[in-house]
Amino acid sequence: MLRKACALLISLWMLPSIANADQDWREVQSRLGNEWQLIKNDRQRQIRTYAKLEDNKRIRSFRVEGILNSRMETIARVLLDFPNYSKWYWEVMESRLLKQTSATDYHLYLIHRAPYGLPNRDVILHATLELQNRERNFVVVKVRAEPDYLPLVPKLVRMPAEDMTIRFTPLPNHRVQIDVEGYIDPGGKVPSWDANLIQRNAPYTVIMGFQRMVLRDEYRHSNTPVPFAVYDFEQTAAP
């Protein structure tokens, strides 16, 4: 009895914050069109997030910009450490490499923790890298969901989209500009306030986690070579 009463009190306490978050998003949603709208500008962490609602899509697209205090090689090590995505990527319970076709082509499997009361999601991601050359000093990572790559897993909802294009551009003084544009569809039935909160918070949280990971000593001071060449601002890429 006491446990039920406590649960009821917690639920009642959470209702105002849930309602406020949903109302905030409704106000943003009412302004969204095919042009990017600024959602969050964190000057201290140097992260900006944007959103737009494209035609024929039920969920908004996102864009996020940030600065990483890191060398390009350190960033590559974090990206290729697939089992540890749970330390920084949005609500990841499990992550693993399924297949590596080449040094720049990977298939990954992730399980995302869903909000309370909803089934967890899984997704198969196909990630490809476009490396630097003399004409282009940035690295592009293209990520696309391939929901039919594996059979469905019982009790999990397969995500039809977790698609994004990520660009890493080296800057002076061992800094890197990260620019991401993407679209995520969790699949299944999701209440509007759950989808709104996730779409609003996930891009910002992921970049903030990535900023933290590139400062860890196991990535910054590792002697393990990465399987492809990357270059900092002061270096010159091979032709």
N, C-alpha and C positions, 0 to 999 in steps of 0.2 A: 504493500500500500504506500509506504513511504517512498519507495523507488518510483512508483507511478506519479506521485505528487511532484517529486523533484523533476521528472522528465517533463511534466506539464508546465512547471514554472520556467524551465529552460526554454521550452518551445515558445511560451508567451513572451519571454524576454528577447528572443531572437526575431520575433515578427516585425518589430519596428525597423530593425536594421535591414532585414530582407526587403521590406516594403520600400524603404528609402533607396536601397541599391537598385531595385527594379524601376522606381520612379525616375531616378537619375538617368538610367539607361533609356527609358522611354523618351525622355527629353532629347537625348543625343540621337536616338533612333529617328525621331520625328524630323531631324535636320539632315539626316544622311541621304545622300544621293550617289551619283557616280564620281563625285569629287572627294578627295581625302579630307576628313575633318580631324583636327587635333583632339585627342582624348586626354592625354597626360603629358606633361612636360616637367620632368624631374631634372632640374638644372644641377643639383648636387651630384647625382649619379650619372648625369649626361645621357639620359634616356628619354626619347620621345616616342609616343605611340599614336597611331592614327587609325581611322576606320572609314569604310564606305560600304554602301549597300548596292551591289551590282544587280543589273537586271536578271531576272529568272533565278535568283539565289535567295534562299530563305534565311540564310545567316550571313552576317557581315563579313567582308574581307578585312584583313588587318595589315598594318605596316608598322615597323618599329625600327628606330635608329638608335645607335649607341656607340660608345667609345670603350675599347678594351685596352687596358694597360698591359700589353703583351707583345711578344714577338710572334711572327706568323707560324713558326715551327711549334711553339707552345699551343697555339690554337688548334693546329692539326692533331696534336697528341690528345687533347681533350675530346675532339670530335671522333677520333678513332677508338676511344676507350668505351666501347659500346656497353659492356656490362655495368658501367657506373653512371649511366644516364639518370638513374634514380636520385643521384646527388644534386642534380641541377635542373633537369628537364621537368616539364609540368606534370605533376602527379603520376610519375612513372613507378610502377610496382615491379616491373620486370623488363629487361631489355637484353637482346642478344643478337649476334650476327648470324644470319641464315646462310648467306652466300656471298663470297667475294669473287667477282668475275675478273677484275683487274685491280690495279692500284687505285683506280678512280671510279670504281663501280661496285656498289654494295646493296644487298638486301638485308633489312633489319626487321626484327619483330619486337613490338612494344605492347605492354599492357598498361593502360591508364586507369588510375583509381577514379571512379565516378563519385559525384556527391552522394550523400547519405540517402538511401532508399532507391537508388538506381543501380542497374547492373554495370559492372566494370566494362571498359572498352578495350579491344585489341586492334592493332593495325599493323599491316605489312608495308614498310616503306622502301622504295627504290631510290637510292641516293647516288647521284653522279656528280663528279667534280670537273670543272673546267679550270685548268691551271694557268699560271701567269706566263706571259711571253714578253718580248721586247715592245710590242704594241699595246699590251694590256697589263697593268701592274696589279690587278686584283684577281682573287680567286672566287669563282661562282660555284655554289653548291645547289643543285636542283633536287628537290625531294618530292616524290609523288607516291600517293597511296596506291597499292595494288591489292584490292580486297579479295580477289579470286586467286591469289598466289598460293594460299593454303586453305584446306577445308575449315569450315567454321568450328569454333571451339564451344562446347556446351557452357551455358551460363554467362558467356561473354557476348557483347554486341560488337560486330565488326564495323569499324569506321570506314565509310566510303571515301573520305577525303581528309588528308592531313598534308596538304600540298603547300610548298613554299619555295621561294628562290632567295638564297642568302648570298650576299656579296661581302667579302672581306677585303678592305683596301688599306694597305700599310701607310702609316703616317710617320712623320719625324718623331724621334725620341721614343722609339719602341712603343708606339701606340697603333691601334688598328681601328678603323671605322667599320662597323657592322651595319648593314642595311638588309632588312628582311621584308618581303611581301608574301602574303599567303592567304589561304582559305582552309578552314577546318570544319568538317561536318561530322558530329559525333555519332550519327546514325540513330536508329530507334526513336523512341518517344522520350523527349526531354522537356520538362516544364520550361516556359519562356524565361523565368527569372534565373534558372540554373544555367541555361545556355548563354544568357546575357552576361552573367557574372564571369563565366569561364572565358568568353570571348573578350571581355574587357580586361581581365587581369592576367591571363596566361602569357601573352607576348611580353609584357613588362617583367613578369616574374622570371621568365626564361632568360632574358638578357641579364637581369640582375644576378641570377645564378651562374651564368656563363662568366660574368665579370669576376665572380668569386673564385671559380674553378681555375682560371688562367693564372691566378696568383699562388696556387698551391705548389709547394716545392717539388712534389713528385712529377709534375709536368714541366715546370720551369727549368729544373736541373737534371732532367732525365738524359741519359746517354743513348737511349734507344732511338735509332734512326726512324724517320717516317718514310713510308714507301714511295714518296714523290718529293720533288724539289719545290720549296717555297722560298720566297725572297722578301726581306724587309725593305723599308723605304730606301735605305742607303745602298742596297745591293742592286744588281742588274740581272734580270732574268735571261736565261739562255734563249736563243732563237727558236 
